Amino acid sequence: MPRARRFDAAYPDFQSTQYPITETGGKHVMRNTAGIRDSDHLQRLENSLSGAARVDILRGTIPIDKTFDLAHAKQLHAAMFSELYPNWAGKVRPFGMQKGGGQPFAQPNQIEHYWRNATGAIRSADLPAIGRDDFVSTLATVYANINQAHFGREGNGRTGKLFLDQVAEQSPFKLDHRLIDKAVWNEQSERSRPQGGYLAVRPAELMAVFDKITLDRVPPTPVQTLPLSPELQRIIDVNKRNFPTSATAIGRPGEASPADGRGYQVRGQGHSNDQGYGR
């Protein structure tokens, strides 16, 4: 997509990322290389471009240096948003930020702190051999920290989810974000943030979320049953009728077969119920 002429990539503050509302019908619209002033039109184009970039990243068409730190996340952010927003894509915001009347996200000088926590949790986990419970706990810790860091002007959620997908690639598990309602994801993400006056995040608030969206990367192979010919099935059925497997039927009427000392019931000379039938 060709960029609009003389696009100003300056990014000194929040206001510098938006067009004057007099140009956009009173709505806040981010400055973009396509020069779009309509927020709905811009959102559709942004979703299309970022979604295509995400697919290319997961396919490996767009190479990413997987260092599992802030530099890694900045690459993802830039790949998804730089075509429209080269002024802030892939860059750490230089100003404070909050949404609505909620708790502020990390101040610019705190962003590295939260990312060090996230990276530390990833590197201390034995991801190739990790169990499910530890995987869920690790990812809850990682996301609680990167969500509070909120390093980008916009697109932090999409970047965070893609980052988590690449973390999960190192493990026996994968994430299906479609399994959780967006409103629940947002609510629990908000709950995981620090309480007023504190720095520590609360990853326990995200445990149920990650438990719901975590799946085995390779499902267990089901036991395959070979098909039997009608004649062989008839022979098996006849044998089952003539030679019942219950203990009382094998012994004398009303008697149980003696145990062989290992918990198995003796079925006669040279036989036990450890033959595959009834398992």
VEXKEKOL-659777 format. One line per field, with one value per residue: residue number from 0; x, y, z of N, C-alpha, C in turn. Coordinates in nm, 2 decimals. Example, Ala and Ser with C-alpha at 12.3 -4.5 7.8 and 13.67 -1.06 7.14 Angstrom:
<zabas>
papa <- c(0|1)
n_east <- c(1.32|1.28)
n_north <- c(-0.57|-0.22)
n_up <- c(0.78|0.71)
ca_east <- c(1.23|1.37)
ca_north <- c(-0.45|-0.11)
ca_up <- c(0.78|0.71)
c_east <- c(1.32|1.29)
c_north <- c(-0.33|0.00)
c_up <- c(0.78|0.79)
</zabas>
This chain:
<zabas>
papa <- c(0|1|2|3|4|5|6|7|8|9|10|11|12|13|14|15|16|17|18|19|20|21|22|23|24|25|26|27|28|29|30|31|32|33|34|35|36|37|38|39|40|41|42|43|44|45|46|47|48|49|50|51|52|53|54|55|56|57|58|59|60|61|62|63|64|65|66|67|68|69|70|71|72|73|74|75|76|77|78|79|80|81|82|83|84|85|86|87|88|89|90|91|92|93|94|95|96|97|98|99|100|101|102|103|104|105|106|107|108|109|110|111|112|113|114|115|116|117|118|119|120|121|122|123|124|125|126|127|128|129|130|131|132|133|134|135|136|137|138|139|140|141|142|143|144|145|146|147|148|149|150|151|152|153|154|155|156|157|158|159|160|161|162|163|164|165|166|167|168|169|170|171|172|173|174|175|176|177|178|179|180|181|182|183|184|185|186|187|188|189|190|191|192|193|194|195|196|197|198|199|200|201|202|203|204|205|206|207|208|209|210|211|212|213|214|215|216|217|218|219|220|221|222|223|224|225|226|227|228|229|230|231|232|233|234|235|236|237|238|239|240|241|242|243|244|245|246|247|248|249|250|251|252|253|254|255|256|257|258|259|260|261|262|263|264|265|266|267|268|269|270|271|272|273|274|275|276|277|278)
n_east <- c(0.08|0.07|0.21|0.07|0.16|0.44|0.41|0.40|0.61|0.65|0.64|0.58|0.39|0.06|-0.14|-0.02|-0.06|-0.30|-0.55|-0.66|-0.98|-1.15|-1.11|-1.22|-1.49|-1.54|-1.46|-1.22|-0.95|-0.68|-0.38|-0.27|-0.10|-0.26|-0.42|-0.68|-0.98|-1.21|-1.32|-1.44|-1.38|-1.10|-1.06|-1.14|-0.96|-0.72|-0.76|-0.76|-0.50|-0.34|-0.42|-0.35|-0.07|-0.02|-0.09|0.12|0.34|0.31|0.33|0.59|0.67|0.72|1.00|1.08|1.28|1.29|1.32|1.18|1.13|1.10|1.21|1.14|0.86|0.82|0.90|0.69|0.48|0.55|0.55|0.28|0.16|0.30|0.27|0.04|0.08|0.35|0.46|0.43|0.43|0.59|0.73|0.82|0.58|0.61|0.48|0.25|-0.04|-0.38|-0.70|-1.02|-1.16|-0.99|-0.72|-0.39|-0.18|0.16|0.41|0.63|0.89|0.86|0.80|1.00|1.06|0.83|0.84|1.08|1.00|0.81|0.97|1.16|0.99|0.93|1.18|1.26|1.10|1.07|0.99|0.96|0.91|0.71|0.44|0.07|-0.06|0.15|0.22|-0.02|-0.01|0.24|0.19|-0.02|0.12|0.30|0.13|-0.01|0.19|0.28|0.05|0.01|0.24|0.19|0.31|0.28|0.13|-0.12|-0.29|-0.19|-0.31|-0.35|-0.09|0.01|-0.13|-0.04|0.23|0.21|0.12|0.35|0.52|0.39|0.44|0.68|0.62|0.43|0.17|-0.10|-0.27|-0.61|-0.77|-1.02|-1.19|-1.26|-1.47|-1.46|-1.52|-1.49|-1.22|-1.11|-1.21|-1.09|-0.83|-0.81|-0.86|-0.63|-0.44|-0.22|-0.32|-0.43|-0.16|0.03|0.28|0.29|0.16|-0.14|-0.16|-0.31|-0.58|-0.60|-0.58|-0.80|-0.88|-0.66|-0.66|-0.89|-0.84|-0.62|-0.49|-0.40|-0.12|-0.06|-0.31|-0.38|-0.32|-0.58|-0.68|-0.67|-0.91|-0.91|-1.10|-1.32|-1.39|-1.72|-1.74|-1.53|-1.62|-1.85|-1.75|-1.62|-1.83|-1.97|-1.79|-1.78|-2.04|-2.03|-1.81|-1.82|-1.69|-1.71|-1.63|-1.78|-1.91|-1.71|-1.60|-1.74|-2.09|-2.19|-1.94|-1.63|-1.35|-1.02|-0.78|-0.47|-0.28|-0.18|-0.38|-0.53|-0.79|-0.78|-0.83|-0.82|-0.60|-0.30|-0.41|-0.53|-0.72|-0.58|-0.56|-0.65|-0.92|-1.21|-1.08)
n_north <- c(-0.12|0.22|0.49|0.78|1.11|1.28|1.17|1.22|1.09|1.14|1.09|1.20|1.21|1.12|1.26|1.31|1.09|1.10|1.23|1.58|1.64|1.79|1.72|1.48|1.45|1.48|1.25|1.04|0.95|0.75|0.87|0.77|0.59|0.57|0.78|0.78|0.90|0.81|0.62|0.36|0.26|0.26|0.08|-0.16|-0.19|-0.20|-0.44|-0.62|-0.60|-0.65|-0.90|-1.06|-1.03|-1.16|-1.43|-1.47|-1.45|-1.67|-1.87|-1.85|-1.69|-1.42|-1.35|-1.39|-1.31|-1.51|-1.44|-1.42|-1.19|-0.83|-0.72|-0.92|-0.91|-0.65|-0.68|-0.84|-0.66|-0.45|-0.58|-0.63|-0.38|-0.17|-0.09|0.07|0.24|0.37|0.55|0.47|0.19|-0.10|0.03|0.14|0.30|0.65|0.77|0.79|0.57|0.48|0.31|0.42|0.48|0.32|0.15|0.29|0.18|0.04|0.28|0.45|0.40|0.17|-0.04|-0.22|-0.36|-0.52|-0.67|-0.81|-0.98|-1.14|-1.26|-1.39|-1.58|-1.74|-1.84|-1.98|-2.20|-2.54|-2.58|-2.77|-3.01|-2.96|-2.99|-2.99|-2.83|-2.67|-2.53|-2.38|-2.22|-2.08|-1.94|-1.77|-1.61|-1.49|-1.35|-1.18|-1.00|-0.89|-0.77|-0.57|-0.42|-0.32|-0.21|-0.08|0.17|0.10|-0.22|-0.40|-0.63|-0.80|-0.84|-0.95|-1.20|-1.33|-1.35|-1.52|-1.75|-1.82|-1.88|-2.10|-2.28|-2.40|-2.60|-2.89|-2.81|-2.61|-2.30|-2.21|-1.94|-1.88|-2.02|-1.88|-1.63|-1.30|-1.08|-1.20|-1.26|-1.00|-0.90|-1.06|-1.02|-0.75|-0.78|-0.91|-0.72|-0.50|-0.41|-0.09|0.13|-0.07|-0.28|-0.55|-0.80|-1.00|-1.30|-1.52|-1.46|-1.52|-1.78|-1.97|-1.89|-1.95|-2.22|-2.30|-2.24|-2.39|-2.66|-3.00|-3.02|-3.23|-3.45|-3.74|-4.06|-4.25|-4.58|-4.82|-5.04|-5.34|-5.43|-5.71|-6.02|-6.13|-6.41|-6.47|-6.30|-6.44|-6.68|-6.58|-6.48|-6.72|-6.85|-6.69|-6.73|-7.00|-7.02|-6.85|-6.55|-6.49|-6.54|-6.72|-6.87|-7.01|-7.18|-7.43|-7.43|-7.16|-7.13|-6.94|-6.89|-6.97|-6.73|-6.64|-6.52|-6.29|-6.12|-6.19|-6.39|-6.74|-6.93|-7.19|-7.45|-7.30|-7.05|-6.72|-6.42|-6.24|-6.19|-6.02|-6.01|-5.84|-5.62)
n_up <- c(0.00|-0.10|0.08|0.23|0.13|0.28|0.54|0.88|1.11|1.37|1.72|1.99|2.19|2.32|2.18|1.94|1.78|1.67|1.44|1.42|1.57|1.43|1.17|1.15|1.19|1.46|1.58|1.74|1.56|1.45|1.32|1.00|0.73|0.51|0.50|0.60|0.73|0.85|1.11|1.12|0.87|0.88|1.09|0.98|0.77|0.92|1.07|0.86|0.75|0.98|1.05|0.83|0.84|1.08|1.01|0.83|1.00|1.17|0.98|0.92|0.72|0.76|0.92|1.26|1.54|1.79|2.09|2.32|2.47|2.54|2.30|2.12|2.12|2.02|1.76|1.66|1.69|1.52|1.28|1.24|1.24|1.13|0.86|0.84|1.06|1.10|1.28|1.54|1.56|1.68|1.87|2.20|2.40|2.48|2.69|2.97|3.02|3.02|3.03|3.00|3.32|3.46|3.64|3.58|3.32|3.31|3.38|3.15|3.23|3.38|3.22|3.12|3.35|3.39|3.16|3.20|3.41|3.28|3.08|3.24|3.36|3.14|3.06|3.28|3.29|3.19|2.90|2.68|2.82|2.99|3.22|3.21|3.41|3.51|3.27|3.23|3.45|3.41|3.17|3.25|3.43|3.26|3.08|3.25|3.33|3.08|2.99|3.18|3.13|2.87|2.63|2.38|2.17|2.06|1.99|2.17|2.29|2.07|1.99|2.23|2.24|2.01|2.08|2.30|2.16|2.03|2.24|2.33|2.12|2.19|2.36|2.47|2.42|2.29|2.22|2.20|2.13|2.07|2.24|2.46|2.58|2.45|2.63|2.88|2.87|2.86|3.11|3.30|3.25|3.32|3.60|3.67|3.69|3.89|4.22|4.34|4.40|4.42|4.27|4.20|3.99|3.94|3.87|3.92|3.87|3.60|3.57|3.53|3.28|3.10|3.15|3.02|2.75|2.68|2.49|2.41|2.20|2.02|1.99|2.20|2.05|1.94|2.04|1.81|1.66|1.50|1.21|1.21|1.04|0.94|0.99|1.18|1.39|1.45|1.56|1.78|1.93|1.98|2.14|2.36|2.46|2.53|2.70|2.96|3.12|3.39|3.73|3.88|3.69|3.58|3.78|4.00|4.03|4.22|4.33|4.35|4.15|4.26|4.38|4.22|4.37|4.27|4.23|4.01|3.88|3.87|3.58|3.51|3.40|3.31|3.23|3.26|3.35|3.21|2.93|2.75|2.67|2.77|2.86)
ca_east <- c(0.00|0.15|0.19|0.04|0.28|0.49|0.35|0.49|0.63|0.68|0.56|0.62|0.29|-0.06|-0.21|0.05|-0.10|-0.44|-0.59|-0.75|-1.12|-1.22|-1.09|-1.27|-1.62|-1.55|-1.42|-1.07|-0.90|-0.54|-0.31|-0.23|-0.04|-0.36|-0.49|-0.82|-1.04|-1.33|-1.27|-1.48|-1.30|-0.97|-1.05|-1.15|-0.83|-0.62|-0.78|-0.72|-0.35|-0.27|-0.46|-0.26|0.06|-0.02|-0.08|0.26|0.43|0.29|0.38|0.74|0.70|0.78|1.09|1.08|1.38|1.22|1.40|1.08|1.14|1.04|1.25|1.06|0.72|0.83|0.91|0.56|0.40|0.59|0.51|0.13|0.10|0.39|0.22|-0.05|0.12|0.50|0.50|0.43|0.44|0.71|0.80|0.77|0.52|0.69|0.39|0.16|-0.16|-0.49|-0.82|-1.14|-1.12|-0.93|-0.58|-0.30|-0.08|0.29|0.47|0.73|1.01|0.83|0.77|1.11|1.04|0.72|0.88|1.18|0.93|0.76|1.08|1.21|0.90|0.94|1.31|1.27|1.01|1.12|0.87|0.94|0.87|0.62|0.30|-0.03|-0.08|0.26|0.20|-0.12|0.04|0.34|0.13|-0.09|0.22|0.36|0.04|-0.04|0.30|0.29|-0.07|0.03|0.34|0.11|0.42|0.24|0.02|-0.24|-0.25|-0.12|-0.38|-0.32|0.05|0.03|-0.18|0.06|0.35|0.18|0.12|0.49|0.57|0.33|0.50|0.79|0.56|0.33|0.04|-0.13|-0.38|-0.72|-0.82|-1.17|-1.26|-1.29|-1.54|-1.37|-1.55|-1.43|-1.07|-1.08|-1.24|-0.99|-0.70|-0.82|-0.85|-0.49|-0.35|-0.19|-0.41|-0.38|-0.05|0.12|0.34|0.28|0.04|-0.21|-0.18|-0.42|-0.70|-0.60|-0.56|-0.91|-0.88|-0.57|-0.70|-0.99|-0.79|-0.51|-0.52|-0.28|-0.07|-0.09|-0.40|-0.34|-0.36|-0.68|-0.66|-0.74|-0.96|-0.91|-1.23|-1.33|-1.48|-1.84|-1.72|-1.45|-1.70|-1.94|-1.67|-1.59|-1.96|-2.00|-1.70|-1.82|-2.15|-1.99|-1.71|-1.83|-1.57|-1.73|-1.56|-1.88|-1.94|-1.59|-1.59|-1.86|-2.20|-2.18|-1.80|-1.55|-1.22|-0.92|-0.69|-0.34|-0.18|-0.15|-0.51|-0.60|-0.87|-0.74|-0.93|-0.79|-0.46|-0.23|-0.49|-0.58|-0.80|-0.48|-0.55|-0.70|-1.07|-1.27|-1.00)
ca_north <- c(0.00|0.34|0.58|0.92|1.20|1.35|1.12|1.26|0.98|1.19|1.02|1.25|1.20|1.05|1.34|1.31|0.98|1.12|1.35|1.67|1.59|1.88|1.66|1.34|1.45|1.48|1.12|1.02|0.86|0.75|0.91|0.65|0.62|0.57|0.91|0.75|0.98|0.74|0.52|0.22|0.22|0.24|-0.04|-0.28|-0.21|-0.24|-0.58|-0.70|-0.60|-0.72|-1.05|-1.12|-1.04|-1.27|-1.56|-1.49|-1.47|-1.81|-1.96|-1.82|-1.60|-1.30|-1.41|-1.32|-1.35|-1.56|-1.42|-1.42|-1.07|-0.72|-0.71|-1.01|-0.85|-0.53|-0.73|-0.88|-0.54|-0.38|-0.66|-0.62|-0.25|-0.06|-0.05|0.18|0.33|0.36|0.64|0.40|0.04|-0.16|0.12|0.15|0.43|0.74|0.84|0.71|0.53|0.41|0.30|0.46|0.53|0.22|0.17|0.32|0.08|0.07|0.40|0.41|0.35|0.04|-0.14|-0.32|-0.44|-0.62|-0.77|-0.90|-1.08|-1.23|-1.34|-1.48|-1.70|-1.83|-1.91|-2.08|-2.32|-2.64|-2.59|-2.90|-3.12|-2.90|-3.05|-2.89|-2.73|-2.57|-2.45|-2.28|-2.12|-2.00|-1.84|-1.67|-1.52|-1.42|-1.25|-1.07|-0.90|-0.81|-0.69|-0.45|-0.34|-0.25|-0.12|-0.02|0.27|0.02|-0.35|-0.48|-0.76|-0.89|-0.87|-1.04|-1.33|-1.39|-1.38|-1.64|-1.86|-1.86|-1.94|-2.24|-2.36|-2.47|-2.69|-2.99|-2.75|-2.49|-2.21|-2.17|-1.82|-1.88|-2.09|-1.79|-1.51|-1.18|-1.01|-1.27|-1.24|-0.86|-0.88|-1.13|-0.95|-0.63|-0.83|-0.96|-0.61|-0.47|-0.32|0.05|0.15|-0.19|-0.32|-0.69|-0.84|-1.11|-1.40|-1.62|-1.42|-1.56|-1.93|-2.03|-1.85|-2.03|-2.36|-2.32|-2.23|-2.48|-2.79|-3.08|-2.99|-3.35|-3.53|-3.88|-4.15|-4.34|-4.72|-4.87|-5.17|-5.39|-5.49|-5.86|-6.07|-6.18|-6.55|-6.46|-6.25|-6.54|-6.77|-6.52|-6.48|-6.85|-6.88|-6.61|-6.79|-7.13|-7.01|-6.72|-6.51|-6.46|-6.64|-6.82|-6.96|-7.10|-7.29|-7.50|-7.34|-7.10|-7.12|-6.86|-6.95|-6.92|-6.63|-6.69|-6.45|-6.16|-6.05|-6.24|-6.51|-6.85|-6.97|-7.32|-7.47|-7.22|-6.94|-6.62|-6.32|-6.14|-6.23|-5.92|-6.00|-5.77|-5.50)
ca_up <- c(0.00|-0.10|0.20|0.20|0.12|0.39|0.66|0.99|1.20|1.51|1.82|2.12|2.30|2.28|2.09|1.81|1.71|1.62|1.36|1.49|1.56|1.33|1.04|1.15|1.23|1.60|1.64|1.75|1.45|1.45|1.19|0.92|0.60|0.40|0.51|0.63|0.85|0.90|1.21|1.09|0.75|0.92|1.17|0.88|0.70|1.02|1.10|0.75|0.74|1.10|1.04|0.72|0.90|1.18|0.94|0.77|1.11|1.21|0.88|0.91|0.60|0.82|1.02|1.39|1.63|1.91|2.21|2.42|2.56|2.48|2.17|2.04|2.11|1.93|1.62|1.62|1.69|1.40|1.16|1.22|1.24|1.07|0.73|0.86|1.17|1.13|1.39|1.67|1.55|1.72|1.96|2.34|2.42|2.57|2.78|3.05|2.95|3.09|2.95|3.08|3.45|3.53|3.68|3.48|3.29|3.36|3.33|3.05|3.30|3.44|3.11|3.11|3.47|3.37|3.06|3.26|3.49|3.18|3.02|3.34|3.38|3.03|3.06|3.40|3.26|3.10|2.81|2.60|2.90|3.10|3.24|3.17|3.52|3.51|3.15|3.25|3.55|3.35|3.08|3.33|3.49|3.15|3.03|3.35|3.33|2.96|2.99|3.26|3.06|2.77|2.58|2.26|2.16|2.04|1.95|2.27|2.30|1.96|2.00|2.34|2.21|1.92|2.16|2.38|2.07|2.00|2.36|2.34|2.02|2.25|2.46|2.42|2.42|2.20|2.27|2.11|2.19|2.04|2.34|2.57|2.53|2.46|2.74|2.99|2.86|2.90|3.25|3.38|3.22|3.41|3.73|3.69|3.71|4.03|4.30|4.35|4.49|4.42|4.14|4.17|3.91|4.01|3.76|3.96|3.81|3.47|3.56|3.47|3.14|3.03|3.16|2.92|2.61|2.66|2.43|2.37|2.06|1.94|2.07|2.22|1.95|1.99|2.02|1.68|1.66|1.36|1.18|1.21|0.94|1.01|1.04|1.30|1.49|1.50|1.64|1.91|2.00|2.03|2.25|2.48|2.52|2.59|2.80|3.02|3.19|3.53|3.82|3.93|3.58|3.55|3.88|4.02|4.06|4.35|4.37|4.28|4.12|4.36|4.33|4.20|4.45|4.21|4.21|3.90|3.90|3.79|3.49|3.47|3.38|3.21|3.18|3.36|3.27|3.16|2.80|2.66|2.67|2.88|2.90)
c_east <- c(0.09|0.11|0.15|0.16|0.31|0.42|0.45|0.49|0.66|0.59|0.60|0.52|0.16|-0.13|-0.15|0.01|-0.24|-0.46|-0.67|-0.90|-1.20|-1.21|-1.17|-1.42|-1.64|-1.51|-1.27|-1.03|-0.75|-0.48|-0.26|-0.18|-0.14|-0.44|-0.64|-0.87|-1.16|-1.28|-1.31|-1.40|-1.16|-0.96|-1.06|-1.02|-0.72|-0.64|-0.74|-0.57|-0.29|-0.30|-0.37|-0.12|0.08|-0.01|0.06|0.36|0.43|0.34|0.54|0.77|0.76|0.87|1.09|1.19|1.32|1.31|1.31|1.11|1.08|1.08|1.17|0.92|0.72|0.84|0.76|0.47|0.43|0.54|0.36|0.08|0.18|0.34|0.13|0.00|0.27|0.54|0.51|0.45|0.58|0.79|0.74|0.71|0.60|0.61|0.31|0.03|-0.25|-0.61|-0.94|-1.09|-1.05|-0.79|-0.49|-0.22|0.06|0.34|0.59|0.86|0.99|0.81|0.87|1.09|0.94|0.77|0.99|1.11|0.87|0.86|1.14|1.12|0.91|1.07|1.33|1.19|1.08|1.00|0.86|0.89|0.76|0.49|0.20|-0.06|0.03|0.26|0.10|-0.07|0.15|0.28|0.05|0.00|0.27|0.26|0.00|0.07|0.30|0.17|-0.05|0.14|0.27|0.20|0.38|0.13|-0.12|-0.20|-0.18|-0.18|-0.35|-0.17|0.08|-0.02|-0.09|0.19|0.33|0.18|0.26|0.56|0.52|0.39|0.62|0.75|0.48|0.19|0.02|-0.25|-0.48|-0.80|-0.97|-1.25|-1.30|-1.36|-1.45|-1.40|-1.49|-1.28|-1.04|-1.11|-1.13|-0.85|-0.70|-0.80|-0.70|-0.39|-0.32|-0.30|-0.35|-0.27|0.05|0.17|0.31|0.15|-0.02|-0.25|-0.29|-0.55|-0.71|-0.59|-0.67|-0.92|-0.79|-0.60|-0.80|-0.94|-0.67|-0.55|-0.39|-0.25|-0.10|-0.18|-0.35|-0.40|-0.46|-0.64|-0.74|-0.79|-0.97|-1.05|-1.22|-1.42|-1.60|-1.82|-1.64|-1.53|-1.80|-1.87|-1.65|-1.72|-1.99|-1.92|-1.74|-1.94|-2.12|-1.89|-1.72|-1.71|-1.59|-1.68|-1.66|-1.91|-1.83|-1.58|-1.72|-1.97|-2.19|-2.04|-1.73|-1.41|-1.12|-0.83|-0.55|-0.23|-0.14|-0.27|-0.58|-0.68|-0.82|-0.85|-0.91|-0.64|-0.40|-0.30|-0.52|-0.66|-0.71|-0.46|-0.60|-0.85|-1.12|-1.19|-1.06)
c_north <- c(0.12|0.43|0.72|1.01|1.26|1.31|1.16|1.15|1.02|1.12|1.07|1.23|1.14|1.13|1.34|1.19|0.99|1.24|1.45|1.63|1.67|1.81|1.53|1.34|1.44|1.35|1.12|0.91|0.86|0.79|0.78|0.68|0.62|0.70|0.89|0.83|0.91|0.62|0.38|0.17|0.18|0.11|-0.16|-0.30|-0.26|-0.39|-0.67|-0.72|-0.68|-0.87|-1.12|-1.13|-1.15|-1.40|-1.58|-1.51|-1.62|-1.91|-1.95|-1.74|-1.47|-1.36|-1.32|-1.39|-1.39|-1.56|-1.42|-1.31|-0.96|-0.70|-0.80|-0.96|-0.73|-0.57|-0.77|-0.76|-0.46|-0.45|-0.64|-0.48|-0.14|-0.01|0.07|0.29|0.33|0.46|0.57|0.25|-0.01|-0.08|0.12|0.29|0.52|0.81|0.74|0.68|0.46|0.41|0.33|0.52|0.43|0.25|0.20|0.19|0.12|0.20|0.36|0.35|0.22|-0.07|-0.25|-0.41|-0.55|-0.72|-0.86|-1.01|-1.18|-1.32|-1.43|-1.60|-1.79|-1.91|-2.00|-2.20|-2.41|-2.67|-2.72|-3.01|-3.08|-2.97|-2.94|-2.79|-2.62|-2.48|-2.34|-2.17|-2.03|-1.90|-1.74|-1.57|-1.43|-1.31|-1.14|-0.96|-0.82|-0.73|-0.56|-0.36|-0.26|-0.15|-0.04|0.08|0.20|-0.12|-0.44|-0.62|-0.85|-0.93|-0.97|-1.18|-1.40|-1.43|-1.51|-1.77|-1.91|-1.92|-2.09|-2.33|-2.44|-2.58|-2.80|-2.94|-2.64|-2.42|-2.19|-2.06|-1.81|-1.94|-2.00|-1.67|-1.38|-1.09|-1.07|-1.25|-1.10|-0.84|-0.94|-1.07|-0.82|-0.67|-0.87|-0.84|-0.57|-0.39|-0.19|0.06|0.04|-0.21|-0.46|-0.72|-0.96|-1.22|-1.50|-1.59|-1.47|-1.71|-2.00|-2.01|-1.94|-2.18|-2.39|-2.32|-2.32|-2.62|-2.86|-3.04|-3.11|-3.44|-3.67|-3.97|-4.24|-4.48|-4.76|-5.01|-5.22|-5.45|-5.64|-5.90|-6.13|-6.32|-6.55|-6.40|-6.35|-6.64|-6.71|-6.51|-6.61|-6.89|-6.81|-6.67|-6.92|-7.12|-6.87|-6.68|-6.48|-6.57|-6.75|-6.92|-7.06|-7.21|-7.36|-7.40|-7.29|-7.08|-7.02|-6.92|-6.89|-6.82|-6.69|-6.61|-6.32|-6.08|-6.09|-6.36|-6.62|-6.91|-7.12|-7.34|-7.38|-7.10|-6.84|-6.52|-6.22|-6.17|-6.13|-5.91|-5.92|-5.65|-5.37)
c_up <- c(0.00|0.02|0.15|0.20|0.25|0.52|0.78|1.09|1.34|1.61|1.96|2.23|2.23|2.17|1.95|1.73|1.64|1.53|1.45|1.47|1.46|1.19|1.03|1.20|1.38|1.67|1.65|1.65|1.45|1.32|1.13|0.79|0.49|0.40|0.54|0.75|0.91|0.99|1.17|0.97|0.79|1.00|1.08|0.81|0.80|1.05|0.99|0.74|0.86|1.10|0.94|0.77|1.00|1.12|0.89|0.88|1.15|1.11|0.86|0.79|0.65|0.93|1.15|1.48|1.76|2.03|2.34|2.53|2.49|2.34|2.07|2.02|2.02|1.79|1.57|1.60|1.56|1.28|1.13|1.20|1.17|0.93|0.74|0.96|1.20|1.24|1.52|1.67|1.59|1.82|2.10|2.35|2.52|2.67|2.86|2.98|3.04|3.00|3.04|3.21|3.53|3.58|3.57|3.45|3.33|3.30|3.24|3.12|3.38|3.34|3.11|3.24|3.45|3.26|3.11|3.34|3.39|3.12|3.12|3.37|3.27|3.03|3.18|3.38|3.16|3.00|2.74|2.69|3.01|3.10|3.22|3.28|3.52|3.39|3.17|3.35|3.49|3.26|3.15|3.39|3.38|3.10|3.13|3.35|3.20|2.94|3.07|3.20|2.95|2.69|2.46|2.27|2.14|1.99|2.05|2.29|2.19|1.96|2.12|2.31|2.11|1.99|2.24|2.28|2.04|2.12|2.36|2.23|2.08|2.34|2.39|2.40|2.32|2.26|2.16|2.18|2.17|2.15|2.46|2.51|2.55|2.58|2.87|2.99|2.91|3.05|3.34|3.36|3.31|3.56|3.77|3.72|3.86|4.09|4.31|4.45|4.49|4.28|4.10|4.09|3.98|3.90|3.80|3.90|3.66|3.45|3.49|3.32|3.06|3.04|3.05|2.78|2.58|2.61|2.41|2.22|1.97|2.03|2.09|2.10|2.00|1.96|1.90|1.70|1.52|1.33|1.17|1.10|1.01|1.06|1.17|1.41|1.55|1.59|1.78|2.00|2.06|2.15|2.38|2.55|2.59|2.70|2.87|3.10|3.34|3.61|3.86|3.82|3.55|3.65|3.89|4.05|4.20|4.40|4.29|4.26|4.22|4.30|4.31|4.28|4.40|4.18|4.09|3.95|3.81|3.71|3.45|3.44|3.27|3.17|3.30|3.28|3.21|3.01|2.70|2.65|2.79|2.93|2.85)
</zabas>
